[in-house]
Amino acid sequence: MAKRIKNEEQYETLREKGYSQEKAARIANTENSGEKGGKAKQYEERSKEDLYEQAKKVGIDGRSKMTKDELIEALRNN
């Protein structure tokens, strides 16, 4: 069964920029997909627990053993 993409235009733009299908779909399927605003806190300003929960949402393996800096790096590179 194919997954639905909420924001096809954003998905295609991300794919053209070289994002993987998984990452492009994850971004294009966010609740505020396509909106601008940048209201989220920088990763460095978040607690390790917040970062862990975000890593859990996006399916980063090994997150339970990561330090805050490792979580930040994994989230930025996933």
All heavy atoms as a GROMACS GRO file, in nm:
protein
  630
    1MET      N    1   0.084  -0.118   0.000
    1MET     CA    2   0.000   0.000   0.000
    1MET      C    3   0.089   0.125   0.000
    1MET      O    4   0.176   0.141   0.084
    1MET     CB    5  -0.090  -0.001   0.123
    1MET     CG    6  -0.173   0.123   0.138
    1MET     SD    7  -0.264   0.121   0.293
    1MET     CE    8  -0.425   0.143   0.228
    2ALA      N    9   0.068   0.213  -0.093
    2ALA     CA   10   0.148   0.335  -0.103
    2ALA      C   11   0.103   0.436   0.002
    2ALA      O   12  -0.014   0.446   0.035
    2ALA     CB   13   0.132   0.395  -0.242
    3LYS      N   14   0.201   0.509   0.053
    3LYS     CA   15   0.169   0.612   0.151
    3LYS      C   16   0.121   0.737   0.079
    3LYS      O   17   0.164   0.767  -0.031
    3LYS     CB   18   0.293   0.647   0.234
    3LYS     CG   19   0.337   0.535   0.324
    3LYS     CD   20   0.453   0.579   0.407
    3LYS     CE   21   0.496   0.467   0.500
    3LYS     NZ   22   0.607   0.507   0.584
    4ARG      N   23   0.032   0.809   0.143
    4ARG     CA   24  -0.017   0.935   0.087
    4ARG      C   25   0.075   1.048   0.128
    4ARG      O   26   0.122   1.052   0.241
    4ARG     CB   27  -0.157   0.964   0.136
    4ARG     CG   28  -0.259   0.871   0.078
    4ARG     CD   29  -0.395   0.917   0.114
    4ARG     NE   30  -0.487   0.856   0.022
    4ARG     CZ   31  -0.610   0.894   0.006
    4ARG    NH1   32  -0.659   0.992   0.077
    4ARG    NH2   33  -0.688   0.833  -0.080
    5ILE      N   34   0.094   1.139   0.038
    5ILE     CA   35   0.175   1.258   0.064
    5ILE      C   36   0.079   1.375   0.075
    5ILE      O   37   0.001   1.401  -0.016
    5ILE     CB   38   0.276   1.282  -0.049
    5ILE    CG1   39   0.366   1.160  -0.073
    5ILE    CG2   40   0.359   1.407  -0.022
    5ILE    CD1   41   0.456   1.125   0.042
    6LYS      N   42   0.085   1.448   0.189
    6LYS     CA   43  -0.006   1.562   0.210
    6LYS      C   44   0.029   1.679   0.119
    6LYS      O   45  -0.059   1.749   0.071
    6LYS     CB   46   0.001   1.609   0.355
    6LYS     CG   47  -0.062   1.514   0.453
    6LYS     CD   48  -0.053   1.570   0.593
    6LYS     CE   49  -0.109   1.474   0.694
    6LYS     NZ   50  -0.096   1.525   0.830
    7ASN      N   51   0.158   1.702   0.097
    7ASN     CA   52   0.200   1.817   0.018
    7ASN      C   53   0.290   1.767  -0.094
    7ASN      O   54   0.411   1.764  -0.083
    7ASN     CB   55   0.273   1.918   0.108
    7ASN     CG   56   0.305   2.047   0.037
    7ASN    OD1   57   0.322   2.051  -0.084
    7ASN    ND2   58   0.315   2.154   0.113
    8GLU      N   59   0.228   1.726  -0.205
    8GLU     CA   60   0.300   1.669  -0.319
    8GLU      C   61   0.404   1.765  -0.375
    8GLU      O   62   0.515   1.724  -0.410
    8GLU     CB   63   0.203   1.630  -0.431
    8GLU     CG   64   0.125   1.505  -0.403
    8GLU     CD   65   0.206   1.377  -0.418
    8GLU    OE1   66   0.313   1.378  -0.480
    8GLU    OE2   67   0.161   1.276  -0.362
    9GLU      N   68   0.370   1.894  -0.382
    9GLU     CA   69   0.463   1.993  -0.437
    9GLU      C   70   0.590   2.000  -0.353
    9GLU      O   71   0.702   2.000  -0.406
    9GLU     CB   72   0.395   2.129  -0.444
    9GLU     CG   73   0.481   2.236  -0.509
    9GLU     CD   74   0.409   2.370  -0.517
    9GLU    OE1   75   0.285   2.374  -0.515
    9GLU    OE2   76   0.480   2.469  -0.527
   10GLN      N   77   0.574   2.006  -0.223
   10GLN     CA   78   0.689   2.011  -0.134
   10GLN      C   79   0.770   1.882  -0.145
   10GLN      O   80   0.892   1.885  -0.149
   10GLN     CB   81   0.646   2.035   0.010
   10GLN     CG   82   0.765   2.051   0.103
   10GLN     CD   83   0.724   2.072   0.248
   10GLN    OE1   84   0.626   2.017   0.293
   10GLN    NE2   85   0.800   2.152   0.319
   11TYR      N   86   0.701   1.769  -0.151
   11TYR     CA   87   0.768   1.639  -0.164
   11TYR      C   88   0.856   1.637  -0.289
   11TYR      O   89   0.974   1.601  -0.284
   11TYR     CB   90   0.665   1.526  -0.170
   11TYR     CG   91   0.724   1.391  -0.199
   11TYR    CD1   92   0.784   1.317  -0.098
   11TYR    CD2   93   0.723   1.339  -0.328
   11TYR    CE1   94   0.840   1.193  -0.125
   11TYR    CE2   95   0.778   1.216  -0.355
   11TYR     CZ   96   0.837   1.142  -0.254
   11TYR     OH   97   0.894   1.021  -0.281
   12GLU      N   98   0.801   1.677  -0.402
   12GLU     CA   99   0.876   1.676  -0.528
   12GLU      C  100   0.994   1.772  -0.522
   12GLU      O  101   1.103   1.740  -0.571
   12GLU     CB  102   0.784   1.711  -0.646
   12GLU     CG  103   0.679   1.605  -0.676
   12GLU     CD  104   0.738   1.467  -0.705
   12GLU    OE1  105   0.849   1.458  -0.764
   12GLU    OE2  106   0.674   1.367  -0.670
   13THR      N  107   0.976   1.888  -0.462
   13THR     CA  108   1.085   1.985  -0.449
   13THR      C  109   1.198   1.925  -0.365
   13THR      O  110   1.316   1.937  -0.401
   13THR     CB  111   1.035   2.116  -0.385
   13THR    OG1  112   0.934   2.171  -0.469
   13THR    CG2  113   1.147   2.216  -0.367
   14LEU      N  114   1.164   1.860  -0.255
   14LEU     CA  115   1.264   1.798  -0.169
   14LEU      C  116   1.337   1.685  -0.241
   14LEU      O  117   1.460   1.671  -0.228
   14LEU     CB  118   1.200   1.748  -0.040
   14LEU     CG  119   1.146   1.856   0.053
   14LEU    CD1  120   1.060   1.795   0.162
   14LEU    CD2  121   1.260   1.937   0.113
   15ARG      N  122   1.264   1.606  -0.318
   15ARG     CA  123   1.327   1.497  -0.395
   15ARG      C  124   1.425   1.554  -0.497
   15ARG      O  125   1.534   1.501  -0.514
   15ARG     CB  126   1.220   1.412  -0.465
   15ARG     CG  127   1.137   1.327  -0.372
   15ARG     CD  128   1.215   1.215  -0.306
   15ARG     NE  129   1.254   1.119  -0.408
   15ARG     CZ  130   1.369   1.055  -0.412
   15ARG    NH1  131   1.458   1.073  -0.319
   15ARG    NH2  132   1.398   0.971  -0.509
   16GLU      N  133   1.387   1.665  -0.562
   16GLU     CA  134   1.476   1.728  -0.660
   16GLU      C  135   1.602   1.782  -0.594
   16GLU      O  136   1.707   1.791  -0.658
   16GLU     CB  137   1.402   1.841  -0.733
   16GLU     CG  138   1.298   1.790  -0.830
   16GLU     CD  139   1.208   1.900  -0.886
   16GLU    OE1  140   1.237   2.019  -0.863
   16GLU    OE2  141   1.109   1.864  -0.952
   17LYS      N  142   1.590   1.820  -0.467
   17LYS     CA  143   1.706   1.870  -0.393
   17LYS      C  144   1.794   1.757  -0.341
   17LYS      O  145   1.896   1.782  -0.279
   17LYS     CB  146   1.661   1.957  -0.274
   17LYS     CG  147   1.604   2.090  -0.315
   17LYS     CD  148   1.566   2.171  -0.192
   17LYS     CE  149   1.515   2.307  -0.233
   17LYS     NZ  150   1.480   2.389  -0.116
   18GLY      N  151   1.752   1.633  -0.362
   18GLY     CA  152   1.834   1.518  -0.324
   18GLY      C  153   1.794   1.448  -0.196
   18GLY      O  154   1.862   1.357  -0.151
   19TYR      N  155   1.682   1.488  -0.136
   19TYR     CA  156   1.635   1.421  -0.016
   19TYR      C  157   1.589   1.280  -0.051
   19TYR      O  158   1.537   1.256  -0.160
   19TYR     CB  159   1.516   1.496   0.047
   19TYR     CG  160   1.553   1.622   0.121
   19TYR    CD1  161   1.595   1.737   0.053
   19TYR    CD2  162   1.546   1.628   0.259
   19TYR    CE1  163   1.628   1.853   0.121
   19TYR    CE2  164   1.578   1.744   0.328
   19TYR     CZ  165   1.619   1.856   0.258
   19TYR     OH  166   1.652   1.970   0.326
   20SER      N  167   1.605   1.186   0.043
   20SER     CA  168   1.556   1.050   0.022
   20SER      C  169   1.404   1.053   0.016
   20SER      O  170   1.340   1.147   0.063
   20SER     CB  171   1.601   0.959   0.136
   20SER     OG  172   1.534   0.992   0.256
   21GLN      N  173   1.346   0.948  -0.040
   21GLN     CA  174   1.199   0.939  -0.045
   21GLN      C  175   1.141   0.944   0.095
   21GLN      O  176   1.042   1.013   0.120
   21GLN     CB  177   1.156   0.808  -0.112
   21GLN     CG  178   1.181   0.804  -0.260
   21GLN     CD  179   1.140   0.671  -0.320
   21GLN    OE1  180   1.127   0.570  -0.251
   21GLN    NE2  181   1.122   0.671  -0.450
   22GLU      N  182   1.205   0.872   0.188
   22GLU     CA  183   1.155   0.867   0.326
   22GLU      C  184   1.157   1.004   0.393
   22GLU      O  185   1.060   1.047   0.452
   22GLU     CB  186   1.238   0.768   0.407
   22GLU     CG  187   1.193   0.753   0.550
   22GLU     CD  188   1.281   0.658   0.630
   22GLU    OE1  189   1.366   0.589   0.572
   22GLU    OE2  190   1.264   0.655   0.753
   23LYS      N  191   1.271   1.073   0.382
   23LYS     CA  192   1.282   1.203   0.448
   23LYS      C  193   1.190   1.305   0.382
   23LYS      O  194   1.124   1.384   0.450
   23LYS     CB  195   1.427   1.253   0.445
   23LYS     CG  196   1.446   1.380   0.526
   23LYS     CD  197   1.590   1.412   0.549
   23LYS     CE  198   1.602   1.533   0.640
   23LYS     NZ  199   1.740   1.564   0.671
   24ALA      N  200   1.183   1.305   0.249
   24ALA     CA  201   1.095   1.399   0.179
   24ALA      C  202   0.949   1.375   0.218
   24ALA      O  203   0.875   1.470   0.242
   24ALA     CB  204   1.113   1.387   0.028
   25ALA      N  205   0.910   1.250   0.227
   25ALA     CA  206   0.772   1.217   0.265
   25ALA      C  207   0.744   1.260   0.409
   25ALA      O  208   0.637   1.315   0.438
   25ALA     CB  209   0.746   1.068   0.250
   26ARG      N  210   0.840   1.236   0.497
   26ARG     CA  211   0.822   1.273   0.637
   26ARG      C  212   0.802   1.424   0.652
   26ARG      O  213   0.714   1.470   0.723
   26ARG     CB  214   0.943   1.226   0.719
   26ARG     CG  215   0.923   1.228   0.865
   26ARG     CD  216   1.029   1.153   0.943
   26ARG     NE  217   1.165   1.185   0.904
   26ARG     CZ  218   1.252   1.096   0.856
   26ARG    NH1  219   1.218   0.971   0.840
   26ARG    NH2  220   1.374   1.132   0.825
   27ILE      N  221   0.882   1.502   0.580
   27ILE     CA  222   0.870   1.647   0.585
   27ILE      C  223   0.739   1.692   0.522
   27ILE      O  224   0.668   1.775   0.577
   27ILE     CB  225   0.991   1.714   0.516
   27ILE    CG1  226   1.119   1.687   0.596
   27ILE    CG2  227   0.968   1.864   0.500
   27ILE    CD1  228   1.246   1.723   0.524
   28ALA      N  229   0.707   1.639   0.405
   28ALA     CA  230   0.586   1.680   0.333
   28ALA      C  231   0.458   1.637   0.404
   28ALA      O  232   0.351   1.690   0.375
   28ALA     CB  233   0.589   1.625   0.191
   29ASN      N  234   0.469   1.545   0.498
   29ASN     CA  235   0.351   1.498   0.570
   29ASN      C  236   0.336   1.562   0.708
   29ASN      O  237   0.246   1.526   0.782
   29ASN     CB  238   0.352   1.347   0.583
   29ASN     CG  239   0.310   1.280   0.456
   29ASN    OD1  240   0.238   1.336   0.375
   29ASN    ND2  241   0.357   1.159   0.435
   30THR      N  242   0.422   1.656   0.743
   30THR     CA  243   0.407   1.722   0.872
   30THR      C  244   0.281   1.805   0.873
   30THR      O  245   0.230   1.846   0.768
   30THR     CB  246   0.529   1.811   0.906
   30THR    OG1  247   0.544   1.909   0.805
   30THR    CG2  248   0.655   1.729   0.922
   31GLU      N  249   0.232   1.830   0.992
   31GLU     CA  250   0.106   1.902   1.010
   31GLU      C  251   0.107   2.039   0.943
   31GLU      O  252   0.009   2.081   0.883
   31GLU     CB  253   0.078   1.918   1.159
   31GLU     CG  254  -0.063   1.959   1.190
   31GLU     CD  255  -0.089   1.954   1.338
   31GLU    OE1  256  -0.070   1.848   1.399
   31GLU    OE2  257  -0.128   2.058   1.393
   32ASN      N  258   0.219   2.109   0.952
   32ASN     CA  259   0.227   2.243   0.894
   32ASN      C  260   0.309   2.245   0.766
   32ASN      O  261   0.374   2.342   0.734
   32ASN     CB  262   0.284   2.342   0.995
   32ASN     CG  263   0.421   2.302   1.043
   32ASN    OD1  264   0.470   2.195   1.009
   32ASN    ND2  265   0.482   2.386   1.122
   33SER      N  266   0.304   2.137   0.693
   33SER     CA  267   0.379   2.122   0.570
   33SER      C  268   0.357   2.238   0.474
   33SER      O  269   0.245   2.276   0.445
   33SER     CB  270   0.338   1.992   0.501
   33SER     OG  271   0.397   1.982   0.376
   34GLY      N  272   0.466   2.296   0.429
   34GLY     CA  273   0.457   2.404   0.332
   34GLY      C  274   0.443   2.542   0.393
   34GLY      O  275   0.453   2.642   0.324
   35GLU      N  276   0.419   2.549   0.523
   35GLU     CA  277   0.405   2.678   0.588
   35GLU      C  278   0.542   2.730   0.629
   35GLU      O  279   0.633   2.654   0.657
   35GLU     CB  280   0.318   2.666   0.714
   35GLU     CG  281   0.174   2.635   0.683
   35GLU     CD  282   0.091   2.625   0.809
   35GLU    OE1  283   0.134   2.675   0.914
   35GLU    OE2  284  -0.017   2.567   0.801
   36LYS      N  285   0.554   2.859   0.633
   36LYS     CA  286   0.679   2.920   0.679
   36LYS      C  287   0.654   2.978   0.817
   36LYS      O  288   0.544   3.005   0.856
   36LYS     CB  289   0.723   3.030   0.583
   36LYS     CG  290   0.759   2.975   0.447
   36LYS     CD  291   0.820   3.078   0.360
   36LYS     CE  292   0.858   3.013   0.228
   36LYS     NZ  293   0.939   3.096   0.147
   37GLY      N  294   0.761   2.997   0.889
   37GLY     CA  295   0.744   3.056   1.020
   37GLY      C  296   0.864   3.036   1.108
   37GLY      O  297   0.904   3.124   1.181
   38GLY      N  298   0.925   2.918   1.104
   38GLY     CA  299   1.044   2.891   1.183
   38GLY      C  300   1.026   2.914   1.332
   38GLY      O  301   1.111   2.973   1.396
   39LYS      N  302   0.914   2.871   1.387
   39LYS     CA  303   0.886   2.896   1.528
   39LYS      C  304   0.941   2.789   1.621
   39LYS      O  305   0.937   2.806   1.741
   39LYS     CB  306   0.735   2.911   1.548
   39LYS     CG  307   0.682   3.034   1.478
   39LYS     CD  308   0.534   3.050   1.497
   39LYS     CE  309   0.488   3.177   1.430
   39LYS     NZ  310   0.379   3.168   1.344
   40ALA      N  311   0.992   2.680   1.565
   40ALA     CA  312   1.046   2.574   1.650
   40ALA      C  313   1.178   2.620   1.712
   40ALA      O  314   1.254   2.693   1.651
   40ALA     CB  315   1.069   2.447   1.568
   41LYS      N  316   1.201   2.576   1.834
   41LYS     CA  317   1.326   2.609   1.902
   41LYS      C  318   1.442   2.538   1.830
   41LYS      O  319   1.426   2.430   1.775
   41LYS     CB  320   1.324   2.557   2.046
   41LYS     CG  321   1.238   2.633   2.140
   41LYS     CD  322   1.256   2.572   2.278
   41LYS     CE  323   1.170   2.638   2.380
   41LYS     NZ  324   1.185   2.574   2.512
   42GLN      N  325   1.558   2.599   1.837
   42GLN     CA  326   1.678   2.534   1.787
   42GLN      C  327   1.702   2.408   1.869
   42GLN      O  328   1.668   2.403   1.988
   42GLN     CB  329   1.798   2.628   1.800
   42GLN     CG  330   1.792   2.749   1.710
   42GLN     CD  331   1.806   2.711   1.564
   42GLN    OE1  332   1.885   2.625   1.528
   42GLN    NE2  333   1.727   2.774   1.480
   43TYR      N  334   1.761   2.307   1.809
   43TYR     CA  335   1.786   2.182   1.882
   43TYR      C  336   1.866   2.207   2.009
   43TYR      O  337   1.841   2.145   2.112
   43TYR     CB  338   1.861   2.082   1.793
   43TYR     CG  339   1.775   2.018   1.687
   43TYR    CD1  340   1.825   1.998   1.559
   43TYR    CD2  341   1.646   1.975   1.713
   43TYR    CE1  342   1.748   1.938   1.461
   43TYR    CE2  343   1.568   1.915   1.616
   43TYR     CZ  344   1.621   1.896   1.489
   43TYR     OH  345   1.545   1.836   1.393
   44GLU      N  346   1.964   2.296   2.003
   44GLU     CA  347   2.047   2.322   2.120
   44GLU      C  348   1.968   2.379   2.237
   44GLU      O  349   2.008   2.365   2.353
   44GLU     CB  350   2.162   2.418   2.085
   44GLU     CG  351   2.268   2.358   1.995
   44GLU     CD  352   2.229   2.354   1.848
   44GLU    OE1  353   2.123   2.407   1.808
   44GLU    OE2  354   2.305   2.294   1.771
   45GLU      N  355   1.855   2.442   2.211
   45GLU     CA  356   1.771   2.502   2.314
   45GLU      C  357   1.673   2.402   2.375
   45GLU      O  358   1.609   2.430   2.475
   45GLU     CB  359   1.692   2.620   2.257
   45GLU     CG  360   1.779   2.734   2.210
   45GLU     CD  361   1.699   2.843   2.140
   45GLU    OE1  362   1.575   2.846   2.153
   45GLU    OE2  363   1.762   2.923   2.070
   46ARG      N  364   1.661   2.286   2.314
   46ARG     CA  365   1.566   2.185   2.362
   46ARG      C  366   1.632   2.093   2.464
   46ARG      O  367   1.753   2.076   2.467
   46ARG     CB  368   1.516   2.101   2.244
   46ARG     CG  369   1.441   2.180   2.142
   46ARG     CD  370   1.388   2.090   2.035
   46ARG     NE  371   1.337   2.167   1.924
   46ARG     CZ  372   1.279   2.112   1.818
   46ARG    NH1  373   1.265   1.982   1.810
   46ARG    NH2  374   1.235   2.188   1.721
   47SER      N  375   1.549   2.031   2.545
   47SER     CA  376   1.601   1.935   2.643
   47SER      C  377   1.635   1.804   2.572
   47SER      O  378   1.587   1.776   2.462
   47SER     CB  379   1.496   1.907   2.752
   47SER     OG  380   1.387   1.834   2.697
   48LYS      N  381   1.718   1.724   2.638
   48LYS     CA  382   1.753   1.594   2.581
   48LYS      C  383   1.626   1.510   2.564
   48LYS      O  384   1.613   1.437   2.466
   48LYS     CB  385   1.853   1.522   2.672
   48LYS     CG  386   1.897   1.389   2.615
   48LYS     CD  387   1.998   1.319   2.702
   48LYS     CE  388   2.031   1.183   2.641
   48LYS     NZ  389   2.117   1.104   2.726
   49GLU      N  390   1.533   1.522   2.658
   49GLU     CA  391   1.408   1.446   2.650
   49GLU      C  392   1.326   1.486   2.526
   49GLU      O  393   1.270   1.401   2.460
   49GLU     CB  394   1.325   1.467   2.778
   49GLU     CG  395   1.387   1.406   2.902
   49GLU     CD  396   1.504   1.487   2.960
   49GLU    OE1  397   1.513   1.610   2.935
   49GLU    OE2  398   1.588   1.427   3.027
   50ASP      N  399   1.320   1.617   2.498
   50ASP     CA  400   1.252   1.664   2.377
   50ASP      C  401   1.316   1.607   2.252
   50ASP      O  402   1.248   1.563   2.159
   50ASP     CB  403   1.256   1.817   2.367
   50ASP     CG  404   1.148   1.886   2.446
   50ASP    OD1  405   1.053   1.818   2.491
   50ASP    OD2  406   1.157   2.010   2.461
   51LEU      N  407   1.449   1.611   2.250
   51LEU     CA  408   1.522   1.559   2.135
   51LEU      C  409   1.499   1.410   2.119
   51LEU      O  410   1.481   1.360   2.007
   51LEU     CB  411   1.671   1.589   2.150
   51LEU     CG  412   1.709   1.737   2.151
   51LEU    CD1  413   1.855   1.753   2.192
   51LEU    CD2  414   1.682   1.802   2.017
   52TYR      N  415   1.498   1.338   2.230
   52TYR     CA  416   1.471   1.194   2.226
   52TYR      C  417   1.333   1.166   2.166
   52TYR      O  418   1.318   1.079   2.081
   52TYR     CB  419   1.480   1.133   2.367
   52TYR     CG  420   1.442   0.988   2.369
   52TYR    CD1  421   1.534   0.890   2.339
   52TYR    CD2  422   1.312   0.949   2.398
   52TYR    CE1  423   1.499   0.756   2.337
   52TYR    CE2  424   1.275   0.816   2.397
   52TYR     CZ  425   1.370   0.719   2.366
   52TYR     OH  426   1.333   0.587   2.364
   53GLU      N  427   1.233   1.241   2.210
   53GLU     CA  428   1.097   1.222   2.159
   53GLU      C  429   1.090   1.252   2.009
   53GLU      O  430   1.022   1.182   1.934
   53GLU     CB  431   0.996   1.307   2.237
   53GLU     CG  432   0.971   1.257   2.377
   53GLU     CD  433   0.922   1.112   2.383
   53GLU    OE1  434   0.835   1.073   2.301
   53GLU    OE2  435   0.972   1.037   2.468
   54GLN      N  436   1.160   1.356   1.965
   54GLN     CA  437   1.163   1.388   1.822
   54GLN      C  438   1.232   1.276   1.745
   54GLN      O  439   1.186   1.236   1.639
   54GLN     CB  440   1.235   1.522   1.798
   54GLN     CG  441   1.235   1.566   1.654
   54GLN     CD  442   1.097   1.595   1.599
   54GLN    OE1  443   1.007   1.637   1.671
   54GLN    NE2  444   1.079   1.573   1.471
   55ALA      N  445   1.341   1.226   1.799
   55ALA     CA  446   1.413   1.115   1.735
   55ALA      C  447   1.325   0.991   1.727
   55ALA      O  448   1.328   0.918   1.628
   55ALA     CB  449   1.542   1.085   1.812
   56LYS      N  450   1.244   0.970   1.830
   56LYS     CA  451   1.151   0.857   1.832
   56LYS      C  452   1.047   0.873   1.721
   56LYS      O  453   1.015   0.778   1.649
   56LYS     CB  454   1.084   0.850   1.969
   56LYS     CG  455   0.997   0.730   1.992
   56LYS     CD  456   0.946   0.731   2.136
   56LYS     CE  457   0.854   0.616   2.163
   56LYS     NZ  458   0.804   0.619   2.303
   57LYS      N  459   0.995   0.995   1.705
   57LYS     CA  460   0.893   1.022   1.602
   57LYS      C  461   0.945   0.993   1.462
   57LYS      O  462   0.870   0.945   1.377
   57LYS     CB  463   0.848   1.168   1.606
   57LYS     CG  464   0.756   1.202   1.718
   57LYS     CD  465   0.716   1.348   1.710
   57LYS     CE  466   0.640   1.393   1.831
   57LYS     NZ  467   0.610   1.537   1.827
   58VAL      N  468   1.071   1.026   1.438
   58VAL     CA  469   1.126   1.007   1.303
   58VAL      C  470   1.197   0.874   1.286
   58VAL      O  471   1.246   0.843   1.178
   58VAL     CB  472   1.218   1.124   1.259
   58VAL    CG1  473   1.141   1.253   1.255
   58VAL    CG2  474   1.339   1.137   1.348
   59GLY      N  475   1.202   0.793   1.392
   59GLY     CA  476   1.252   0.657   1.382
   59GLY      C  477   1.403   0.644   1.378
   59GLY      O  478   1.456   0.559   1.306
   60ILE      N  479   1.473   0.722   1.456
   60ILE     CA  480   1.619   0.713   1.461
   60ILE      C  481   1.658   0.597   1.552
   60ILE      O  482   1.620   0.593   1.669
   60ILE     CB  483   1.681   0.845   1.511
   60ILE    CG1  484   1.656   0.954   1.407
   60ILE    CG2  485   1.830   0.828   1.539
   60ILE    CD1  486   1.699   1.092   1.447
   61ASP      N  487   1.733   0.502   1.496
   61ASP     CA  488   1.779   0.386   1.572
   61ASP      C  489   1.890   0.425   1.668
   61ASP      O  490   1.972   0.512   1.637
   61ASP     CB  491   1.829   0.277   1.477
   61ASP     CG  492   1.717   0.215   1.396
   61ASP    OD1  493   1.603   0.211   1.444
   61ASP    OD2  494   1.746   0.171   1.282
   62GLY      N  495   1.897   0.360   1.782
   62GLY     CA  496   2.003   0.381   1.879
   62GLY      C  497   1.988   0.507   1.963
   62GLY      O  498   2.079   0.545   2.036
   63ARG      N  499   1.873   0.571   1.953
   63ARG     CA  500   1.853   0.700   2.022
   63ARG      C  501   1.864   0.690   2.173
   63ARG      O  502   1.906   0.785   2.238
   63ARG     CB  503   1.719   0.761   1.980
   63ARG     CG  504   1.599   0.678   2.021
   63ARG     CD  505   1.469   0.729   1.962
   63ARG     NE  506   1.363   0.637   1.991
   63ARG     CZ  507   1.327   0.536   1.912
   63ARG    NH1  508   1.389   0.518   1.798
   63ARG    NH2  509   1.230   0.455   1.946
   64SER      N  510   1.828   0.578   2.231
   64SER     CA  511   1.830   0.566   2.377
   64SER      C  512   1.971   0.572   2.435
   64SER      O  513   1.988   0.607   2.551
   64SER     CB  514   1.761   0.437   2.422
   64SER     OG  515   1.832   0.325   2.376
   65LYS      N  516   2.071   0.544   2.354
   65LYS     CA  517   2.209   0.546   2.402
   65LYS      C  518   2.282   0.674   2.361
   65LYS      O  519   2.399   0.690   2.392
   65LYS     CB  520   2.284   0.425   2.348
   65LYS     CG  521   2.229   0.295   2.401
   65LYS     CD  522   2.299   0.176   2.343
   65LYS     CE  523   2.237   0.049   2.400
   65LYS     NZ  524   2.262  -0.065   2.317
   66MET      N  525   2.214   0.765   2.292
   66MET     CA  526   2.279   0.886   2.242
   66MET      C  527   2.282   0.997   2.346
   66MET      O  528   2.192   1.012   2.426
   66MET     CB  529   2.205   0.937   2.118
   66MET     CG  530   2.218   0.851   1.998
   66MET     SD  531   2.132   0.926   1.858
   66MET     CE  532   2.157   0.801   1.734
   67THR      N  533   2.389   1.076   2.337
   67THR     CA  534   2.398   1.198   2.418
   67THR      C  535   2.314   1.305   2.350
   67THR      O  536   2.268   1.287   2.236
   67THR     CB  537   2.544   1.248   2.425
   67THR    OG1  538   2.584   1.287   2.293
   67THR    CG2  539   2.638   1.143   2.480
   68LYS      N  540   2.297   1.417   2.415
   68LYS     CA  541   2.222   1.528   2.356
   68LYS      C  542   2.285   1.570   2.224
   68LYS      O  543   2.216   1.587   2.124
   68LYS     CB  544   2.215   1.646   2.453
   68LYS     CG  545   2.135   1.763   2.398
   68LYS     CD  546   2.121   1.875   2.499
   68LYS     CE  547   2.044   1.991   2.438
   68LYS     NZ  548   2.020   2.098   2.532
   69ASP      N  549   2.416   1.585   2.221
   69ASP     CA  550   2.485   1.626   2.098
   69ASP      C  551   2.467   1.522   1.987
   69ASP      O  552   2.451   1.558   1.870
   69ASP     CB  553   2.634   1.651   2.123
   69ASP     CG  554   2.658   1.778   2.203
   69ASP    OD1  555   2.571   1.868   2.203
   69ASP    OD2  556   2.765   1.789   2.265
   70GLU      N  557   2.470   1.395   2.022
   70GLU     CA  558   2.451   1.289   1.922
   70GLU      C  559   2.307   1.291   1.868
   70GLU      O  560   2.285   1.268   1.748
   70GLU     CB  561   2.484   1.153   1.982
   70GLU     CG  562   2.632   1.133   2.008
   70GLU     CD  563   2.664   1.009   2.089
   70GLU    OE1  564   2.580   0.965   2.173
   70GLU    OE2  565   2.774   0.955   2.070
   71LEU      N  566   2.210   1.317   1.957
   71LEU     CA  567   2.071   1.328   1.912
   71LEU      C  568   2.056   1.444   1.814
   71LEU      O  569   1.990   1.431   1.711
   71LEU     CB  570   1.977   1.346   2.032
   71LEU     CG  571   1.951   1.222   2.116
   71LEU    CD1  572   1.886   1.261   2.248
   71LEU    CD2  573   1.865   1.123   2.040
   72ILE      N  574   2.117   1.558   1.846
   72ILE     CA  575   2.110   1.675   1.758
   72ILE      C  576   2.168   1.640   1.621
   72ILE      O  577   2.107   1.667   1.517
   72ILE     CB  578   2.183   1.795   1.820
   72ILE    CG1  579   2.106   1.848   1.942
   72ILE    CG2  580   2.205   1.906   1.718
   72ILE    CD1  581   2.181   1.949   2.026
   73GLU      N  582   2.284   1.577   1.620
   73GLU     CA  583   2.348   1.541   1.493
   73GLU      C  584   2.261   1.443   1.414
   73GLU      O  585   2.243   1.458   1.294
   73GLU     CB  586   2.486   1.479   1.519
   73GLU     CG  587   2.560   1.449   1.391
   73GLU     CD  588   2.700   1.396   1.415
   73GLU    OE1  589   2.753   1.408   1.526
   73GLU    OE2  590   2.756   1.342   1.320
   74ALA      N  591   2.206   1.344   1.482
   74ALA     CA  592   2.122   1.244   1.416
   74ALA      C  593   1.996   1.308   1.357
   74ALA      O  594   1.955   1.277   1.246
   74ALA     CB  595   2.084   1.132   1.514
   75LEU      N  596   1.934   1.400   1.431
   75LEU     CA  597   1.814   1.467   1.383
   75LEU      C  598   1.846   1.555   1.262
   75LEU      O  599   1.768   1.563   1.167
   75LEU     CB  600   1.751   1.550   1.494
   75LEU     CG  601   1.678   1.469   1.601
   75LEU    CD1  602   1.653   1.553   1.725
   75LEU    CD2  603   1.549   1.412   1.546
   76ARG      N  604   1.959   1.622   1.265
   76ARG     CA  605   1.996   1.709   1.153
   76ARG      C  606   2.032   1.630   1.028
   76ARG      O  607   2.016   1.678   0.917
   76ARG     CB  608   2.112   1.798   1.193
   76ARG     CG  609   2.070   1.908   1.286
   76ARG     CD  610   2.173   2.016   1.298
   76ARG     NE  611   2.117   2.126   1.373
   76ARG     CZ  612   2.176   2.188   1.473
   76ARG    NH1  613   2.297   2.151   1.511
   76ARG    NH2  614   2.117   2.287   1.535
   77ASN      N  615   2.082   1.510   1.046
   77ASN     CA  616   2.129   1.431   0.932
   77ASN      C  617   2.033   1.322   0.890
   77ASN      O  618   2.063   1.245   0.801
   77ASN     CB  619   2.266   1.372   0.963
   77ASN     CG  620   2.370   1.479   0.978
   77ASN    OD1  621   2.380   1.569   0.896
   77ASN    ND2  622   2.447   1.471   1.084
   78ASN      N  623   1.919   1.315   0.952
   78ASN     CA  624   1.822   1.211   0.918
   78ASN      C  625   1.722   1.261   0.816
   78ASN      O  626   1.679   1.370   0.813
   78ASN     CB  627   1.748   1.163   1.043
   78ASN     CG  628   1.658   1.048   1.013
   78ASN    OD1  629   1.683   0.970   0.924
   78ASN    ND2  630   1.552   1.036   1.089
   0.00000   0.00000   0.00000
